[in-house]
Amino acid sequence: MKKTMIFLLLLLVSLSFVACDPIEDREEMTGSITPEQIQATVRLEQIGGKNVNKVMFECSSPINCTWTNGILSKAGANGEMLMFTKGQNTVTLTGLCGDGTIITKEFTVNVEDMHYEIDPTYALFCGEGEKVWVWDDEAPLGYSGTAAAVWGNGGYKGGDKAPAWWKVEIGAQLDEQAVGKGTPDDGTDGSMTFTLSGMKLTKSSGVSGTFNFDMSKTSTAGDGTPYAIGELTTKGVNVLLGIQPNAGDAMVYRYDILKLTEDKMYLCVEDAANPGQAFFWCFKAK
């Protein structure tokens, strides 16, 4: 009996040590580390002896990881993502420590070959890194018959894909509207720069934010023909004169993409005050 009690006592003691191990691990996770202490690797896939545009990353440090190439972000200790440009690129690891501390570390990689295809829409918006867009002075003419109508309204999801009813012409008319709306820099000489790194949108007025797109959000016109070919969304910034005039000049942050080529970008949004009508923007690459 005495031997049995001693055995049970020893068993309980040994179990108590086993139960304590995870607690010690969790206590280690509640601390923090410095960026210099991050144990992580970032490397490019090699094909034919060249670094191609796919990066693999792995982190063994006790942190919650988020990785970004300035365009896409992925969470997790390890994974992979495509790089969007040839040459030097930066992959940034943001780590959340157990005590809530946030740390970052950057890794530089050199892409030699764009082996994997990138969605061409990025290049349409941003060119090889950034692209400047201005009002399209080659858009269909306004009522004067001498100047392009680049902003205005018309029917929504009908035959109109540019201003058709209220047509604001580039030049004095557009400048007058921009001044009247309190955004004089959005007039004829206004511009927008779409930057791939960080997916930034910066207007010539200095207002800056971010943008994104979803080319799966298409729509059809009333007769069943294609209408919107995608959707542009912005955050912290709108496009030039990106407002709803019939809704108190409310800012617009979501636009139907009607046309997007290397040199043309036509957008619209349904009139919030008059369903079935829309406002249109006509831009071209500078």
N, C-alpha and C positions, 0 to 999 in steps of 0.2 A: 504493500500500500504506500509506504513511504517513497519507494523508488518510482512508483507511478506518479505521485504528486510532484516529485522533482522533475520528471520528464515533461509533465504538462506545463510546469512553470518555465522550463527552458524553451518549450515550444512557443508559449505566449511571448516570451522575450524576443525570440527570433522573428516572429510575425510582426511585432511592433517595429522592429528595424526595417522590415520590408515595406510596411505601410508608410514609413517616414520618407523613403526615397523620393516619391513623386512630390512631396511637399517641399523638399530641398530644391528640386528642379523648378517648381513654380516660383520659389523665392528668388532663384537666379533670374527668372524671366521678368521679375518686377523691377530690376535695376535698369541701368542704361549703359550704352557703350558710346564711344566717340566714332566719328566717321573713319578715322584712321584704323580703328579696330575692326571694321567690317571685313569679314572674310567672304569674298565673292569673286567670281570669275565671269568675264564677258568675252566671248570670242565669236568670230565670224566663221560661217561654213566655208570650206574651201572646195572648189570644183575646178579641175584642170590646173591646179597649182595657183589659182587666184582666189582672193577673198571676195565672195559674192555677197549679195545684199540680204542675207539672213543671219541674224545674230542669235546666239544661244547664251543664256545667262543662268547663274546658279549662286545662291547665297546660303551659307551654313551658319550664319550668326543668328542669335536668338532675337530676331526682330520680325515684324510683319512687313513684307516687302511690296512695293509698287514700283514698277519699271516703266520708263517712258523714253521714246526716241524724239520727243518734241511734237509728235503727231498722234501716235497711239499710246495707250497705257495698258499695262497688264499687271494684275496682282498675283502674288505667289512667290514662293522661294525660288522656283526655277521655271523656265519656259523659253519661248523663242518669239521673235517678231521680225518682220521685214523692215529693211532700211529703205528710205525713199530717194536718196541722192547718192551719187558717186562721190568718192573722195572722203575726207574726214567727216565723221559723224559722232555725235555724243549720245551715249545712253546714260540716263540718270536713274539711280536707285534712291528711293525715298523709303526710309525705315522708321517704323513706329516701335519704340522701345516699350518695355513692360511698364515703366513709370510714366508713360505718356510723352516722353521726349521724342521729337522728330529730328532725324538726322538725314543727310543726303551725301551721296558720293557719285562723282562723274567718272565715266569710262569712255575713252576715245578709241574709235575703231576706224580703219581705213578701207572703204569699199572700193574694190578694183573693177568689179564687173556687175552690172545690173542683170543678173541671171534670172531673177524672179520678177514676173510682171507686176507692176503697180497699177492700181485703178487709175486710168487716164484722166479721170475727173479732177484729181489733184492738180495735174499739169494744166488743165484748162483754166482753173481758177488762178493758179500761182505760177505758171510757167516753170522755169527750172529752179525757182526758189521764191521769187516774188513777182507779182505782175500788177501794174497800175491800170485801173479802169477809169474812164471818163464818160461824160455824156456822149451819146452817139449822134454826131452831126450828119450821119448818113441815114438816119431813120426816116420812115415815111414823112412826107412834108405836112406841115400844119395848114391852117386855113389861109395863110398868106400866100402859100404856094412857093415860098422862097426859102424857108427855114424848116429844119427837122423838128417834128413834135416828139419830145423825149420824155414827157411826163404828162399824165392826164388820166382820163377814165374812159370806159367803154363797157361793153357787155362781158359778163363773166361766163366762161366755158361756152362761148359761142364762137363766132368767126373772128372776134377781135383778139389780137395778140400784141397790140400796141395801142396808144391813145386813139380813140375813134370819135368821141363826143366832145369832151372838153380837152382841147389839145394845147398844151403849153410848149411854145417853140423855144429852142435854144437861142440864147441871146438876151435881149432886153426883157422879154416876157418871163423867162426862167429866172433871171436875176431879180426881177420884181417880186416874184413868188418867194424866192429864198430869203430876201430881206424882210418881206412881210411875215414870214414864219419864224423870224428870229434866228435864221441860220444862213447868213450871207455867204459863208464859205461853201455852201452847197450849190451855188449857182453855176453859171456856164464854165467857170474855171475850176470848179471843184473836182476832186479826184479821190479814189479809194485804192489803197494798196493791200492786196491779199498776199500774206506771207505764209509759206508752208510751215516753217519752224514755229511751233506754238499755235498754228492755225489762227494767226492774228489778222484782224481787219483794222486798218488805220485810215481815217479820213484826212484830207488836207487841212481840215480845221484843227487837227491834233487829237480829236476824239478817237479813242482806240478801244478795241474789245477783241472778241474771238468770233469765229464762224465755224459752221459745220454744214454738211449736206447729206442728203439721203436720196439717192437716185432711184430708190425703190418706191418712193411716194409719187406715183404717177396718177394722172386723172384723164378722163375722157370728156369731150364736149357733148352737148345734148344730142348731136347726130351720131355719136359713137366714135368719132374720129379722135386721135390722140390730142390731148391738150397740154397739161403740165408734164414735163419729162423728169421732174424731181422736185426737191424742196431744199431751200437755203434757209438756215437759221443763224441768227446772230445773237450775241450776248454782250451787253455793255455798250453797244454801238448799233446804229442802223445804217442803211445805205444812204446815199445822197437824197435828201428830201424824203426819207423813209417814214412818212407819216400818213395818217388817215384824215384828210381834210374835212370829211363829213362827220367825223367822230371826235371833234375837238382837237384835231391834230395829234391824236394818239400815236405814240411811237409804234413802228412795225418791226417785229423781230422774226417773223416767219414769212417767207415768200415762196410762191410757186415759181419754179424755173420753167419758162416757156421756150427759151433758146439759150444754148450754151455751146459756143464753138471757141476756136482759138482767138477769135477777134470780136465776138458778139456775146452779150449777156442781156437777155430780156426777162424781166421779172413782173409778177403781178400779185395782188392780194385782193380777195373779195372785199367789197365795201362793207364795213361793219354796220353802217347805217342804212344801206340799201342792198339787201341780198339780190343776187343776180347781176349786180354791177361790180366793176373792179377798177382798181388803180394800177397803172402800168409805169414801168421804168425801163428806159432803153439806154444801155451802156455799150461802149466798145473798148477794146484794149488800146492803150496808148502806144 
